[in-house]
């Protein structure tokens, strides 16, 4: 794994290179995605069946076959091993308990003139949830996306997931059953995003689309943004660990592996003031990689994107962490609460030696859908609030309207908008 | 103005046609915008000076001339008429009072195992604010964007605004002074968006870009989304009025004009169960258009996009309003609170006959930056919360980690992610 030292020459350039990971689409992928989206918009189900047959190698008599009956979800749930059912139920309960606290509050107040001003909150009517197929089909992601939707009170939750060769992932369907997903379509790619955005005769149009996908899915989401809402453009997973050198290096090694095993583009970085500890972690990485069925992926990710970084002190580590704005940040130090005030940007923060990032992926409670590629500088973990929206409320009394008419009239005059001015002054 | 009747044949198609306004970019605009963004990314200040000289017809010796000194903002403020200063100050105070209530709360709780779970909130380090130049340069928009940023505690607020021919809008600069904008650059278009997203030697890179602009600006924002946050893709302004027929038709006419005067693509729709009232409003529109300097714009907007719609009753009006999901919704009825529960989607809701939309544009308190083009189905008014972001907090105790390790281990096994499983079980 790459070794850097913040006190050495060349550090700044090497560190900056690690951070350049923004998820712009390639023009080719964007163009291909745009073609697919346009075909679905114009030809609906016919195009959807064609693309699904081609890309997922399926034989389809018609679009009706694209919907999975709810009984299939139930059957998948019933078929799970009891321990797995129990783990999913326990995770779901914890995710729900955390989500319940995220609801946006309604409020209102009266101004000095007797006018009422407020904020009203409503849920989305219909949300779409993209669940990747194949090896990246994660039941935990179904829970993480669907449970906040249900807590928000979304009217209908529509899941799409590709089934290459017609093979569905039973645990994903079981999780959809547990989380109360309303409808499931076995479609994927840009064509699924377009179907959710525009609707077809078979797939209902949704108001906002959630969930990660490949480059085509990301490009399609970027394209339909505006017509529908989208959650975010998801990039590769990331973990940044700040360690004081006192955590078991074998634990830290496995924490770094836990993101590196996701895919070759995942990023694992460790910051520590203790050079000997970095050596020990490197040794533990070498020793423990034998435990991993996905060793090749993890090895590639650590080689291409990873770094063990010697820092001067924990304060410098925090400053670097703010530049990384990592999806996952572990503060594996004796007093994480003392370090926390120095942290400004991170999707989720794991405090203390006994809080590995993997808890957050499955069952701690907070959502595992988090801003990647430095988006924690400006965006939020997925949460109930992303399935709700606010409306402003304004209620003027006849007398309370008069002072507002004076202000609005003067400003509208200054902006040359006479209808605004007249409309305001009509009430005075 | 177009007349529709929900009880007549052909209504559904005519009404649906009114709603098809989603703001997709044209491919030509998107491609041109992408070129400009790429030039700024690669060549920084040099490209920024070239585009600004060309598009804004300016003679520039270098990029340093693109920044307005703070003294220029102060001078603009000092030069305002006292009545206008007073109106801006009154509006700013009301906008601030409302914004103060929008801050996202921090919270935490302990689970049954002694683990702590929470939500932390921090402000953006640096926000960019795009203010259109020329005729659409509105000081009220500066207040509406800048005040929530300041209430959120944004570290630095950077405004960009084009000055065609070198002419700045003094009232816009004065508003920037009043609202506490930190830096102002006289740049616009896709080149300004790119400069804010990537940074140049002169313009600092920001974390999120706010504010409306033309099609090139919108395309550039869509393009840089992911590298930075963006607020929304702004479309033309809209007003939907539901009236029981008892408000002065002259008032309602002017309310419809108040959006129609913005631009030819603006949309004004009135829903009423009272056909005679719709006639009276049409007569008032004909009579009062003489009051408007921007009559031609308003006339075009009402002709192309407007409608007077007879509905069966107020409940049907509410159902139609939910399909429109208008930026501005007036409930100009005797008992707006009775109608409100039927409304699911609207950016801002104006209750009662004495609450014209124009109050919301200037001084009621709630933000006038609102979702357009049906985006109220899934998005929020601009608010303090858009200048803040959340981080999830997880803090496990040594004993509290054990039950989580069991759940996470089982789920990671099911997903084939052995490093996740091992990392979790290391703590048990």
Interface residues (C-beta under 8 A of the other chain):
Chain A: X22 X23 X24 X27 X34 X83 X84 X86 X87 X88 X90 X91 X94 X97 X98 X101 X102 X107 X109 X111 X115 X116 X117 X119 X120 X122 X124 X125 X135 X138 X139 X140 X171 X207 X208 X222 X223 X225 X226 X227 X228 X229 X233 X235 X248 X250 X251 X254 X255 X257 X258 X260 X261 X262 X288 X291 X292 X293 X294 X298 X336 X340 X343 X344 X345 X346 X347 X348 X349 X350 X351 X352 X354 X355 X356 X357 X358 X359 X360 X361 X362 X363 X364 X365 X366 X367 X370 X371 X373 X375 X376 X377 X378 X379 X380 X381 X383 X389 X390 X391 X392 X393 X394 X395 X396 X397 X398 X400 X401 X404 X405 X406 X407 X408 X410 X411 X412 X414 X415 X416 X417 X418 X419 X420 X421 X422 X423 X424 X426 X427
Chain B: X22 X23 X24 X27 X34 X83 X84 X86 X87 X88 X90 X91 X94 X97 X98 X101 X102 X107 X109 X111 X115 X116 X117 X119 X120 X122 X124 X125 X135 X138 X139 X140 X171 X207 X208 X222 X223 X225 X226 X227 X228 X229 X233 X235 X248 X250 X251 X254 X255 X257 X258 X260 X261 X262 X288 X291 X292 X293 X294 X298 X336 X340 X343 X344 X345 X346 X347 X348 X349 X350 X351 X352 X354 X355 X356 X357 X358 X359 X360 X361 X362 X363 X364 X365 X366 X367 X370 X371 X373 X375 X376 X377 X378 X379 X380 X381 X383 X389 X390 X391 X392 X393 X394 X395 X396 X397 X398 X400 X401 X404 X405 X406 X407 X408 X410 X411 X412 X414 X415 X416 X417 X418 X419 X420 X421 X422 X423 X424 X426 X427
